[in-house]
Amino acid sequence: MAANGQSPKLLCDGMLAGLARWLRAAGYDTGLAPAGAVDRAVLDTCRTQSRILVTRDRHLAAHAGRGIEVVLLTADGLDAQSGELSAAVCLNWNRAPFTRCLLDNTPLHEATPDQRMRLPPRACGLPGPFRACPACGRVYWPGSHVWRMQARLEQWQARRRPWPGD
């Protein structure tokens, strides 16, 4: 948790786009700096939005300055990076799975009947939940991809070290 008891808001640099999507899958408000973004713009976003910077860029981390919490990841691969991040920030990988858009970070809402009509025929018979992104219109359903993703989130949760108060 963040120091104020709320879930941390994160900003991943462009090198960590895959990790950003997994953080969103876990339900975390996770921004993603555009590829090639100027360091100052990334740091300004962290400062104005009170986000923790998650980066692999040593230069960017070194220039964060006061008022910006930084997690500098050194590990390669998602599994190792998730463990390194969990050690630095109190994360619950099963916090609120599949409640944010994986593409644009917007909180999802229940899909309307019109949005559900856009589902593939095989998905219509699934028990749900069916969610949609109000920003980009993408519709999500609990197919086998979600089960595989949920299994990975559960593995990450089981591997993380307990935090005080867990």
Number of C-alpha atoms within 10 A of each C-alpha: 13 13 8 7 7 8 17 19 17 24 25 26 24 19 17 20 17 14 21 26 22 21 27 26 26 24 23 26 21 27 26 23 23 13 11 9 11 11 17 12 11 20 23 14 17 24 18 9 13 16 24 24 28 25 20 20 15 11 10 19 20 10 12 19 12 7 12 18 17 20 19 18 20 13 14 9 11 14 15 14 17 23 18 17 18 20 15 13 15 19 25 23 25 17 16 13 19 25 23 25 26 23 14 15 22 19 19 21 16 17 21 12 9 8 17 18 12 12 14 10 9 8 16 14 8 12 10 14 12 21 24 23 23 15 12 11 13 16 21 24 21 15 13 9 10 15 11 11 16 18 12 15 23 15 14 20 19 13 13 18 13 14 12 6 4 7
